[in-house]
Amino acid sequence: PLIPGHEVVGRIEAIAADVSGWSVGQRVGVGFLGGHCGRCEPCRRGDFVNCRDQPFTGMTRDGGYAEMMTARMTGLVAIPDGFDAIDAAPLLCAGITTFNALRRSQARAGELVAIHGIGGLGHLGVQYARRMGFRVAAISRGEDKRALATKLGAHHYIDSDRENAAAALQALGGAKAILATVSSPSAMSPLVDGLAPHGELLVAGAGQEPLSVSTLGLIFGERSVRGTMVGTSIETEDMLGFSLLQKISAMIETFPLEEGQRGFDRMMRNEARFRVVLTMD
């Protein structure tokens, strides 16, 4: 059995003798990636995200649903002064995932970027996209998300239950990038037709079924589809600094640690709006 929890903030209680650059009492965080090894081929090439010997916090190594945990030095993230732990923690996976996807995209300020899904990832994606200077279209099912999407910063809202989302994006000029945060590949696939020439579908939502796209839609317009996954610890520090500067925050529900099971169950039932954070006195 493993302790879950992959977005963790606390203070260093003790450090190993060979650790440098960190100190006891320092506020730090750990995200989904538990720290690269520095020895494998991807690490030697500077590709730390794809380290072959990297623990996944809460999945292959005990996570943060506890009073204490251990972490690799290379997985530590310095938490800026002025950032409350409750606000910083839920950004250590969802925040860096959406921030890095947009920052690494081919889109430039002023161009149309679409965020597919207004949930745990998407509600942050809309905020980052707006603060980065993009023209933002939010795509979701139903009219009930329109007000929230607008409040978060979307310039346009597309209800995919009532209209063809790809056609709506083309009517806006075509999206330079679409960040897909939903867990349904079949819902992502048709959006390729909403991309501008050289546009990218950035897949951040994990689903079990295959992703199927029209090859013609990729060839004509030279569009592309690629996956995107979190970031390094220093990139996470970039994200936290940007979030603090731009006043970007996750919508959260808090539960005391002793009620962790209740919070976990609420999250797994997709009832939380949008991130569950466990707190300790």
N, C-alpha and C positions, 0 to 999 in steps of 0.2 A: 504493500500500500504506500501511496505517496500523499503528501500534504499539498493541496491545490493552492492556487493564488499566484498569478504571474505578473502583477503590477504592485510592487512593494516599496514602501518608503519607511525608513527608520534611521537610527544612529548606529555608528560602528561601536561595538562593544569590545572587540578584541581583534588584533591583526596578527598574522603569522610573521615570523622573524624576517622572512625574505621579502616582505611587502614594503614598497616605498610609494610615496606620493599620496597616501591616505593616512588619516589620523583617527585615533579613538575619540569618539564624541561627534565626529563629522556627520552631517546629514547626507544620506545617500539613498539612491533607489536602485532597484533591479527590475528589468523588464522581462519579456518573454525569452530573449536570448541571454543565457546565463554567463556568457564570457567566452571569447575565442581562446584557442590553445596556443596560437603563435608558432606552431610547428608544421602543420599540414600544408599541402600545396596551396589551397586557396588563401590561407593566412600569409604564407610567404609571398604571395602576389598582392597582398593588401586587401583581399576580399574577405573581410572578417565576418560578414553576415553569413557567408556560406561555409564557415569553418566546419570541418568534418568531425570534430571532437568537441562540439559545443553543447552543453546541457540546455534543455528547455525548461525554464522555471515552472514548477508546478506540474510538469508532465514527465520529465526524466530525472528531475531533482526536486527535493522538497521545496515548496513555495512559501507564500507569505500568510497563509491562514494559521498563524501561530504567533507566539510572543517573541520567538527568536528564530533565525535561520542562518545558514552559511552561504557564502557567495564567492565566486572567483573575483579576483581583483579586476580582471579585464571586463567584467560585466557591470561594474559599478558606475553609477551616474551621479554626479554631484548635483544636489538640489539647491537652486538659487535661494539666497536670502529673500524673504518676503513671499515665498511660495508655500502656502499651507500644505501639509502632507496630504490632507483630504483632497485637495485640488490637484496636486501634482501626480499622485499615484495613478489615477485612471487615464493619464496621458502617456504612461510609459509603454503602452502597447498600441492602443487605439490612436493616440495622438501622433506618435512617431510614424505609424503606418500611413496615415493620411497625409501628414506633413511631408514626409519624404517622397511619397508617390507624386505629389504635386510639384515639389521642388525639383525633382529629377525629370519631370515631363518635358516635352518639347514646347509646351504652351508658354506664351509670353504675356506680360501684363497687358490687359485690354482685350485679349482674345477670349473666346467662349470656352468655358470649361463646365462640364456637367458632372454632378454628383448623383450617382444612382443608389437610392436608398437613404432614408432619413432615420437611421437607428444609431446603435452604439458607435459605429465608425462614421457613418454619413453625417450625423449632426455636427461632428467635429470637422469633417471634410468641407462642409459648406462654409464654416467659419474661417478655416485656413485659406480656402480659395478666395473668399471675399477680401481678406486682409492682405493677400499676396497681389491683389490688383487685377484679378481676372473678372470677366463678366460671367456670372454664375447662374447656371440653370440647375435646379433641383428636380429630380425625377423620383416619384413615388406613386404608390397606388392609393387612390382615394383623395377626396377633397379635404379630409380632416388634417392632413399634414401641410396644407398650403400656408396657413397662418404661422406655423412654427418655422417652416422653411424661410419665409419672408423675414421673420424676426431674427433668424440666424444670419441673414445676409444675402439670401438668394435674390437675384434680379428677376428671375423667371421661375415659374413652377409648372411642371408638366405632370398631369395626372394620367398615368399610363393605363388606367382602367377606362378612361374616356377618350383618349386619343392615341394615335401612333406616335410613340416617343421619338423614334428616329426621324419621322417626317417633321415633327415639331422642331427638332434640333436643326434640321436642314432649313426650315423656314426662318430660323434665327441666324443662318449663315454657316451652319455646320460647326461641330465641336472640335477644337484642337486636341482636347483630351477628355475622356470620360472615365471617371473613377468609379468602378463598380464595387460597391460594398455589400451587396446582398449575397445571400448564400445559395441563390438559384441560378446556375449557369444558363438554363433555358430562358430566363428573363434577361440575362446579359446579352445573349447572342444577337438578337435583332438590332441592338444599339450600334453595331458596327456600321450600319447604313446611315447613322446619324453623324458620323465623323466627317470632318473636313478633309481635303487631300492632305496626306502625310499625318493624319490624326492618329491617336493612340487610344485603344481600350486598355485601361489599367485595371487588372483583376486583383482585388484585395479580399473579396469575399470568398470563403472556402465552401465548396459544395461537393457532393459525392458524385453527381452525374457528370458525364463528359460535356465539355464546352464545344458546341458545334457552330461554325460560322461559314458563310458563303465565301468560297475562294475568289469569286468575281468581285465581291465587295472589298476584298483586300487588294487584289491586283489593280483594279481600276480606281485610282486615287492613292495607290501606294500606302494603304493604311496598315496598321499593325496591332497585334494583341500581345501583351506581355504581363507576366505576373509581377507583383510588388510585395515585399515583405519587410516590415519594420526598418531597423537601421542599427548602426553601431552605437556604442555608448556615447561617443562624442557628438554624433549626430542627434542623439536624444537630448543632450545638453543644449544643442542649437535650438531644437524644438521647444524646450522649456523656456529658454530665453526669449524666443519669438512670442510664445504664448503669454508670457508675463508682460512683455512690451505691448502686445496688441489686445490684452485682456480677453484671451480666449480660454474658455473653461468647458469642462464636461458637465452635462446634466447628470446628477448623481442621486442615489438613495443610500443612506448610511444605516448600518446595523452594527451593534456592538459585537466584538469577536465571539462572545458566548452564544450569539444568535446567528453565527455564520451559516449554519445549515439552512435556516429560513431564508437568508439572503441568497444563498446559492440556488435553492429551489426556485425562488422567484425569478432569478436570472435565467435558469434553464427552461422555465415556462414562458420565457420571452415577455414577462410582465413588467420588468424593471424599465424605468425611463430615466437615463438609458444605461448607466453604469452603477454597479453595486460596489460600495466601499465599506470595508470592515474597519472599525475604530477600536482603539484601546485607550483607557484613561491614563 
